[in-house]
Amino acid sequence: RLPSTAAQEDDFAFFRCDACSATFFKVNKTLVERFRHRKKALQSYELLDLLEEICDTMFTKNEFGVKQHEGKKYLFGPGVIDHIPDKGFGQMGMGDYD
């Protein structure tokens, strides 16, 4: 039997990868939309400001949620591969978490 922390880590393996994919999708999309025609490189403070804005405002319950199937949890939303297509989902979490 796996220790509870190892089992829990295994339950969230896809979730962590999905969260990373969703984050880079949002970062790339925003950079392209805002700076596509820019000739000079972004300053480091501009990139940090952009990342803070993305993290503060662009991950909402209206776009992202969690699917649970056969004991595994999967993030779904823009930029995330659907690991269990054609399956319904249950929105996890309670209350207003925006």
C-alpha positions as CSV (number, residue, x, y, z in Angstrom):
1,R,0.0,0.0,0.0
2,L,1.3,3.5,-0.9
3,P,1.7,6.0,1.9
4,S,-1.1,8.6,1.9
5,T,1.1,11.4,0.5
6,A,2.3,9.3,-2.4
7,A,-1.2,8.2,-3.2
8,Q,-2.4,11.9,-3.0
9,E,0.5,13.0,-5.3
10,D,-0.5,10.3,-7.8
11,D,-4.1,11.5,-7.7
12,F,-3.0,15.0,-8.8
13,A,-0.3,14.1,-11.3
14,F,-2.4,15.1,-14.3
15,F,-3.8,18.1,-12.4
16,R,-0.4,19.6,-11.9
17,C,0.5,19.2,-15.6
18,D,-2.8,20.6,-16.6
19,A,-2.3,23.6,-14.4
20,C,1.1,24.3,-15.9
21,S,-0.4,24.0,-19.5
22,A,-3.2,26.3,-18.7
23,T,-0.8,28.9,-17.2
24,F,1.5,28.9,-20.2
25,F,-1.5,29.0,-22.6
26,K,-2.8,32.2,-20.8
27,V,0.7,33.8,-20.7
28,N,1.4,33.1,-24.4
29,K,-2.1,34.2,-25.5
30,T,-1.8,37.5,-23.6
31,L,1.7,38.2,-24.8
32,V,0.7,37.6,-28.4
33,E,-2.4,39.7,-28.1
34,R,-0.8,42.7,-26.4
35,F,2.7,42.7,-27.8
36,R,2.5,41.1,-31.3
37,H,3.5,44.2,-33.1
38,R,6.0,45.5,-30.6
39,K,9.6,45.9,-32.0
40,K,11.6,46.0,-28.7
41,A,11.9,43.4,-26.0
42,L,9.7,43.6,-22.9
43,Q,11.3,45.0,-19.8
44,S,11.4,42.6,-16.8
45,Y,9.0,44.8,-14.8
46,E,6.5,44.7,-17.7
47,L,6.6,40.9,-17.8
48,L,6.2,40.7,-14.0
49,D,3.2,43.0,-14.1
50,L,1.7,40.9,-16.9
51,L,2.2,37.7,-14.9
52,E,0.6,39.2,-11.8
53,E,-2.3,40.4,-13.8
54,I,-2.8,37.0,-15.4
55,C,-2.7,35.2,-12.1
56,D,-5.0,37.7,-10.4
57,T,-7.7,37.9,-13.1
58,M,-7.6,35.2,-15.7
59,F,-8.1,32.0,-13.8
60,T,-11.8,32.0,-12.9
61,K,-14.4,29.4,-12.2
62,N,-16.2,30.6,-15.4
63,E,-13.3,29.2,-17.5
64,F,-11.7,26.4,-15.4
65,G,-12.9,23.5,-13.4
66,V,-12.1,20.0,-12.3
67,K,-13.2,16.7,-13.7
68,Q,-13.0,13.6,-11.6
69,H,-13.0,10.2,-13.2
70,E,-12.0,6.9,-11.7
71,G,-10.5,8.5,-8.7
72,K,-8.2,10.9,-10.6
73,K,-8.7,14.7,-10.8
74,Y,-8.2,16.6,-14.1
75,L,-8.3,20.3,-14.7
76,F,-10.3,21.5,-17.7
77,G,-10.4,24.8,-19.5
78,P,-8.5,26.8,-22.1
79,G,-5.2,25.4,-23.1
80,V,-5.8,22.1,-21.3
81,I,-6.0,18.7,-23.1
82,D,-9.2,16.9,-22.3
83,H,-7.9,13.6,-20.9
84,I,-11.4,12.1,-20.6
85,P,-13.4,13.4,-23.6
86,D,-17.1,12.7,-23.7
87,K,-17.3,12.4,-20.0
88,G,-19.3,14.7,-17.8
89,F,-17.7,16.6,-15.0
90,G,-18.4,17.7,-11.5
91,Q,-17.3,21.2,-10.5
92,M,-15.3,20.9,-7.3
93,G,-15.1,23.6,-4.7
94,M,-17.6,25.6,-2.8
95,G,-18.4,29.2,-2.6
96,D,-17.1,32.2,-4.5
97,Y,-13.4,31.6,-5.2
98,D,-12.7,34.2,-7.8
